[in-house]
Amino acid sequence: MQILSSGKNPLIKDVRRAADRGTLTEQGYAVAEGRHLYEEALTSGLEIGGVFIAEDAAQEVDHDLPLYVLPRVLFKEMATTETSQGIITLVRPYEFGLHEVFTGTTMLLDGIQDPGNAGAIVRATEAFGGGGAVFLKNTVSPFNPKCLRAAAGSLFRLPFVNHPQAEAVHEAIAKHEVTLYAAMTDAKLSIQEVDWSKPSAVLIGSEGRGVSADWSSRATPIRIPTQKVESLNAAIAASVILYEARRHA
């Protein structure tokens, strides 16, 4: 156990910077806040680079892990939540290739900026047996602390790729003979009419503009049948599609 009492400590500064930017630390760790993510990291068998706890927080931590204790005031400066549980874990995520995400139904996040929505889509992908997720360019980082929390541990297990080159994604889709769909409100083809038994990938567009023109031009538009409501939240839409795919796979 090591006691850290200065905000100028290089490790603390690195963690703060990664959390603020939604990136990995200089050593390649994701900043996962909360007891649940600590436990999910342990059960997922991921490498844990260290655990930070507030000195007044009653937290049981594996004694074999690097442990850092901080005064509550200093911990609050590191925390990314208003009401922190007093525990932050440095987790090294698995590194996946595009060939690992295109199995079953894969979700392509196209320009989604809300980290809560992005994390919820990843969680739904795992929950309904999807193959993986691709965070396309202009999409929030999967390492955004809020995205990690919303995924509730799924980003520690589900294959995902962060901001790959578009051409590499196109090549992987062609190589794996994946049918590309785009969730669009004005599509003629219903999700109930899709043959989900075949390898597929679904584009989920941003909350404001939907699927981008570059991607929609390469995809078959599909829609979720709704009544009186024109569109659904991105995470809800993804969940409905994944559930339908699971039913007919």
PERA-V759987 format. One record per backbone hydrogen bond with DSSP energy under -1.0 kcal/mol. NH is the residue of the N-H (numbers start at 0). CO is the residue of the C=O. If there is no record, write none. Layout:
BEGIN
nh,co
NH,CO
NH,CO
END
This chain:
BEGIN
nh,co
1,66
3,68
8,5
12,8
13,9
14,10
15,11
16,12
17,13
18,14
19,15
20,16
21,17
22,17
24,28
27,24
29,90
31,88
33,86
37,33
38,34
39,35
40,36
41,37
42,38
43,39
44,41
45,40
48,89
50,65
51,87
52,67
53,85
54,69
56,53
58,56
64,61
67,50
68,1
69,52
74,70
75,71
76,72
78,74
87,51
88,31
89,49
90,29
91,46
99,96
101,97
102,100
105,199
106,131
107,201
108,133
109,203
117,113
118,114
119,115
120,116
121,117
122,118
123,119
124,120
125,121
126,122
127,123
128,125
129,124
130,104
132,158
133,106
134,160
135,108
135,133
138,135
139,111
143,140
147,143
148,144
149,145
150,146
153,150
155,152
156,153
157,153
160,132
162,134
168,164
169,165
170,166
171,167
172,168
173,169
174,170
175,171
176,173
177,172
178,198
180,200
181,219
182,202
183,221
186,183
190,222
192,189
195,193
197,194
199,103
200,178
201,105
202,180
203,107
205,209
209,205
215,211
216,212
217,214
218,215
219,179
221,181
222,188
236,232
237,233
238,234
239,235
240,236
241,237
242,238
243,239
244,240
245,241
246,242
247,243
248,244
END
